[in-house]
Amino acid sequence: MKTIALVFLSLFLTKSCQNKKELVENAQAIEATKIEENKTEMPENKVQTGTKVEYEATSRGFFSKIIFENNQITIASDRNNPEKVTVVMLTKEDVSEISNLIKAVNLDELPNLKAPSEARTYDGAPHANLTITSNGTVYTGAGFDAGNPPSDIAKLVSKLVSYSEKK
């Protein structure tokens, strides 16, 4: 009787392990298929997709935040009312110009750029900063005086600020 029970149990466990192995193999095949489907759906050249540039200048009595994203500029000048913004839709030429200015910036060096002046340290100028998000990576620059950015980002900052002056 023990022998029959032992043989029956062995056959049952062997069959059970084979079923689990098949389930694991099927799950792996399904996962591989999903990965292949996602690869075909996503374009290979996502150069400027998802690029976002944020310029912010603040002091005790001044606030300006300019965001370039999705072919538009969003300008906020009231830190206490973040919903109060001005949106500027950009032309293709403007988007192209800003994209070229972004490409000219060495993103890896952005945090190491030295500010040409230090007036912000004694409230002589608003403190400004530039943050660029590209392909999911956030590059945050070292602070600088508003109106006097490091030369490597001066053209980009000037272009962004020019939209707030137009409003």
SULZIJO-V573191 format. One record per run of one state. SS is the DSSP state (h for helix, s for strand, l for the rest). FROM is the first residue (numbers start at 0). TO is the last residue. If there is no record, write none. Layout:
# SULZIJO-V573191
ss:SS from:FROM to:TO
ss:SS from:FROM to:TO
This chain:
# SULZIJO-V573191
ss:l from:0 to:0
ss:h from:1 to:40
ss:l from:41 to:50
ss:s from:51 to:57
ss:l from:58 to:61
ss:s from:62 to:68
ss:l from:69 to:70
ss:s from:71 to:75
ss:l from:76 to:83
ss:s from:84 to:88
ss:l from:89 to:90
ss:h from:91 to:102
ss:l from:103 to:105
ss:h from:106 to:111
ss:l from:112 to:117
ss:h from:118 to:121
ss:l from:122 to:125
ss:s from:126 to:133
ss:l from:134 to:135
ss:s from:136 to:139
ss:l from:140 to:142
ss:s from:143 to:144
ss:l from:145 to:146
ss:s from:147 to:147
ss:l from:148 to:152
ss:h from:153 to:165
ss:l from:166 to:166
